[in-house]
């Protein structure tokens, strides 16, 4: 079993040696341990320090792309290099790397898909009382959205199995922590928690400039993730409120006309407001229905590629290209590639790849209908 420990870094030349020095050399159940440094636009000697200390795996960003992008790019690199488990820590040495064996143990034992290090935020000395309250509140909100019971949803000290990573799709630009929990919870992945003690603070957070910005960006990430996986409930609630709101001016109009015999032309504004709210409720409902139809496409596009690898049906360079969707969710266009076709153009004739792929070894289409359908058997626009 191959473990990749990824370290997102932004100008961490001072603290990175301490991080690397405490990395475990052996872990029960793990055959290979690889260290991956994600250079998120560092301008100091972070890369030189990492190289001098034996790191051989790197992901480089020419400019700062943020924590979420660093996590995503690191995961992609690790999976491409055969990782079975990916652990995420931090370059500022806030997390105890010596506890990594405890993080991966539940995954190795098959007892969890994701394991999160619980920082026990109420006991962290450099956290203000306000930050402790926000940390607890944020975890409670995430637990409600994800149907989980985690004490520290914001902790970045985590271990992910390969299977779980292939089912997660990070879209936020801020932080992946809460988003991946919400996705994992709604996809019924098993999430465990391990209590840890953090190291002394080495610097201020670079993830946000103020507590207000942190709250706003975290709320945005939580809301986006919740809408992605619970679109019907979210939009149904908003649409229902708007529908009830639309009834109020209509009822007011009828009361004024029927019971007080007032001139109908004097109260057209009530009808206009009611119609506007009705139209808004209809649009909100349509938006929810649209998201409900497409909510599992990211999971399909990424996750079923791994199924293809495991089934030995070939490397899929592009899984599914949707130019639209019908009521029966049938794919409208399909793009399929293989190693043998690398560098060669892929053309479409209607909804099918052209005969230019006839020489490519058989590749199964991995799409919303799953694995096992041969390309030649796929009918255009099939359901």
Steps between C-alpha positions, in 0.01 A plus 500: 500500500639839393461812717553856380536775763440834335619830645355823354765771535512875453837638610562232763881480485519563877247244623524232229811333650312437826206356305720262302704400805190364677368299207456129578745269324293186542130442548333167564309386194675750270762376253615834359501853645548794263521868590341748259563875531249730330671830431217754488699783346775524762756777454747379764717187506224252584580279200874509561449403864264216410737368235797510734301298753424222253159593360462380141131562429389856423204688361583857396269799471656801328273722709302456819187298419363443849458206734213332315683497167818378670309214660336404174821511297686304766232232504505472121879460504487239776232295325687514171801356682307210648402628845266277702478749788565875502572689820481879506702696755635858494832666438477724807546201734173554684415130481684212672634291213588222743125433528468414131505125578190555716331683213555227244436203731116502462537517122754218489266292718207573268309677776485848343527680166613832649666574835520853643731616776293667770706795624282529812467871427359584844842420648719695252660781699556747214136479384288788629167420665324643195695277261425196715128578483518546122689173459237312697213672321655434159543131580136477610381661177711261292372203700141602426575541128695174480300289747820432695616541858853639481654715776740691272380544143759767417808292579732457204684204652332215315538164333300397194471163335540481124137395463376804692716746305366367172150587617580854614503804278643821648349808336550773760794740470534558875542183704420140426449397865130555548405436139651150494323409825163607362562306180625194686209503743244524222675223309482275806875474546618391844675787681691440824666743740823468698581746785837674462698775670625778274850644507573854621401778260776600257330779301169665422261329262544587132166353403307813595580860593235539771254294700212661310645389167550150637137478613365630169711272282430197719126571488519533122680166467251325730200646319636411156570143604160460666321631191700262283382193689164613637368725222139390529471569872679835475310638202170349610528691827578830326236442235239418765576823687467699179175320416356582840623857458321520163169401659508795739456781240245289311293446815537868588372597154198270524410623849515863391283435193245258642454620854575872475378554143804707413600587146700210356722732301632660816664178620670361191831520682387206715440290190835604352682404820317168521579413139866593550524270802326218313743533209789504747371185670472327162858594406632385836323167459640462149851570627463234767375246248792576267754448778322183611543353151871581486604458863683169450681580178827608675504175698445299182759685296775443754404188691423262217838560342646308793247223448628474144859468621407230751297311239790510256299657219757761407606849603225753445632843408159660466194334645194690405430815306145623550362744249162468662279249673159356426233407748636147520851630582644347183843638408492707183869483414778265604874552482718197564879478486766240565876499547537371147317807371706750699596795285251411228198716433158375600223597267129447531258390235166594643504356851757227432881505474618482140656198340840652583473304827449165330862409567479589867478196734147435627401755760184488704291810538483619858210737538179548691400145411810349657763257381457222248353656187719460194547806283368320191180411684425858603218657305500879459290668765438171677348495846 
